[in-house]
Each structure stands twice: as C-alpha cells, then as structure tokens.
Amino acid sequence: LSSVQGWERNPERVWGWYLWRHYLVADVQPNAGHRAIADWQQHPEVTAVTVITQNVDDLHERAGSTAVHHLHGSLFEFRCARCGMPYTE
C-alpha cells in the first residue's frame, strides 16, 4: 500500500488506507519525549536545532516543535498526486 506501485495499481485503496491512518492518529497526543524536544528548542543555545523525523503523525508539531522535517511526509499535508501542489480547502 505504501508505495508508488500500490498507488498506481489502486489509488482509491491507498487513499482510503492513508485517510484511515490520518483519523487514527488525529486524536493521539504527544508524549513526554515530543514535549521535551519542543521545550529544548526554546533554549537560546539550541535555537538552530531542526527536528528530523521519519514519523508521519505530526506529534512533534503538536508538542510545539518548530523546524520539523519529515523524511516520509505527513498524514496531515495532502498533495496532488499529479502536480505536487498542497491541497487546501
């Protein structure tokens, strides 16, 4: 499901799977580790810290982290499969 080939074979199935995951994690709250990293970024001596994560759940952002880079994308940033433009309502 989580591949270009899966998307090309059955985009509706893959889209449904990602939406299911999106709604599952929407109610999850950041844990103490997410909050600690967000707090750490607020210290003047570490202001250049960037969070690089392979998580797709946006828990770092919800904990207050800034400058977060997602290696595998985000379940909360929808983009057009053809042109890559962000989807906005």
C-alpha positions as CSV (number, residue, x, y, z in Angstrom):
1,L,0.0,0.0,0.0
2,S,2.7,2.4,0.9
3,S,4.4,2.6,-2.5
4,V,4.2,4.2,-5.8
5,Q,3.3,0.9,-7.4
6,G,0.5,0.4,-4.9
7,W,-0.8,3.9,-5.7
8,E,-0.6,3.2,-9.5
9,R,-2.5,-0.1,-9.2
10,N,-5.2,1.1,-6.8
11,P,-5.2,4.8,-5.8
12,E,-8.6,4.6,-4.1
13,R,-7.5,1.8,-1.8
14,V,-4.2,3.6,-0.9
15,W,-6.1,6.9,-0.4
16,G,-8.5,5.1,1.9
17,W,-5.7,3.5,3.9
18,Y,-3.9,6.8,4.4
19,L,-7.2,8.5,5.4
20,W,-7.8,5.7,7.9
21,R,-4.4,6.3,9.4
22,H,-4.9,10.1,9.4
23,Y,-8.0,9.7,11.5
24,L,-6.4,7.2,13.8
25,V,-3.6,9.5,14.8
26,A,-5.6,12.7,14.8
27,D,-6.7,12.0,18.4
28,V,-3.3,10.8,19.6
29,Q,-1.5,13.3,21.9
30,P,2.3,14.0,22.0
31,N,4.2,12.1,24.7
32,A,6.8,13.4,27.2
33,G,9.6,12.8,24.6
34,H,7.8,15.0,22.0
35,R,7.3,17.7,24.6
36,A,10.9,17.6,25.8
37,I,12.2,18.1,22.3
38,A,9.8,21.1,21.8
39,D,11.0,22.5,25.1
40,W,14.6,22.0,24.2
41,Q,14.2,24.0,21.0
42,Q,13.2,27.0,23.2
43,H,16.6,27.3,24.8
44,P,18.7,30.1,23.3
45,E,21.8,28.0,23.0
46,V,19.9,25.4,20.8
47,T,17.8,27.7,18.6
48,A,19.3,26.3,15.4
49,V,18.1,22.8,16.2
50,T,16.0,21.1,13.5
51,V,13.9,18.1,14.2
52,I,14.2,15.4,11.5
53,T,11.7,12.6,11.9
54,Q,10.5,9.6,10.0
55,N,7.2,9.8,11.8
56,V,4.2,11.0,9.8
57,D,1.9,11.8,12.7
58,D,2.8,15.5,13.3
59,L,3.2,14.9,17.0
60,H,6.4,17.0,17.1
61,E,4.5,20.0,15.8
62,R,1.6,19.3,18.1
63,A,4.0,19.3,21.0
64,G,5.3,22.7,19.9
65,S,8.4,21.9,17.9
66,T,9.3,24.2,15.0
67,A,11.5,23.5,12.0
68,V,10.4,19.9,11.7
69,H,11.4,18.0,8.6
70,H,9.5,14.8,7.7
71,L,11.5,12.1,5.8
72,H,8.3,10.2,4.9
73,G,5.8,13.1,4.6
74,S,2.9,13.8,6.8
75,L,-0.6,12.3,7.2
76,F,-1.8,15.9,7.6
77,E,-0.4,17.5,4.5
78,F,-2.3,16.4,1.4
79,R,-0.8,17.0,-2.0
80,C,-2.0,16.4,-5.6
81,A,-0.5,13.2,-7.0
82,R,-0.1,14.8,-10.4
83,C,1.5,18.2,-9.7
84,G,2.5,18.0,-6.0
85,M,0.6,21.2,-5.0
86,P,-0.7,21.2,-1.5
87,Y,-4.4,20.6,-1.1
88,T,-6.2,23.4,0.7
89,E,-9.9,23.6,1.4
